[in-house]
Amino acid sequence: MMKYDRIAVVGLHQPEYDFIRKHFDGLIIWHQSIPKIRVVDETLFVEKATGVGMLPVDKMVYHGIFENDLDFIAGLALWNGQTFPNPH
């Protein structure tokens, strides 16, 4: 069984997300605004797009400067995983 990466996409508009969805075979969690995140044992968990709970992600793509994004970007920096752009 093949393992697919799960990416989180934050801050992109619907057409941009649709383009990524069309060209990416893995799993995607998409949020237009900042989701809740948690770093546990070097794993980044991101709030599910629908429903309750959080899912682990392998990569993060985010765009935009949000009013209250310091905790979000600091969490990504602490995670130290594959993130675009680099939060450092």
N, C-alpha and C positions, 0 to 999 in steps of 0.2 A: 504494500500500500504506500503510495507516494504522500509525503508530508508537504502541505502547502504552507507558505508563510502567511501570517495574518498581519496586515498593516492597518494602522490607524491614520485616517486622513482628517485633519482639523483645519477649519477656516476657509475651505474652498467652496465655491458656489456650485450649484447643481450641474451646470454644463461641464465644469472642470472635473467634478466627481464622475459624471457619466463617461467622460473620455477615459479616465483611469480605469473605471469599472470594465469598459469595453476591451481594454488592452492588458488587463491583469487577471490571471487565472486563479489567484489565491483568494483568501477571505479578506474582507474589508469592513472596518468599523468607520463610519463617516459621521462627523459632527460639524455643523456650520459654526458653532461657538465652542468655547473651551469645555471639554468634558471633565469629570472627576477622574483623577488618576491615582495610582498607588504603586510604589516600588517595593517589592518584597523579594528578598534573596536574589537580587540582580534581575528580576523579572518585572516588566512593566505591565500593569493591569489598567485597562481603560474601561470606563463606563460603557455598557452596551448601548447601542443606538436605539433599541426598543426594549422594553421590559426592564426587569430589575437585575442588577448584578454587574460584575466586571469580568472582562475576558483578557487573557494574556495576549500581548502583541509582540511581533518580532521586529517591526520597523515602524517608524513614525514620520509622517509628512505633515507639516503644518505651515500655515501662511497667515500673515496678518499680525498686527499689533493690537492686542486687546487691552482694555482698561485695567483689568485685574489679572494679568498673565504672569506675574513674577513667580508665584508658586508653581504654576504649570511649567514654565521654562526651567526653573530650578529643579523640579522633579525629573524632567528629561535629562538635565545635566548630571544629576545624581545617578540616574539609571545607566548612563554612558553607553546606550545601545545605538543602533543604526537610526539616525535621525537626520532629516533634511528640512530646514537648514540645521547646521550644528548649533546646539544651544550654548556651547562654550563661547 
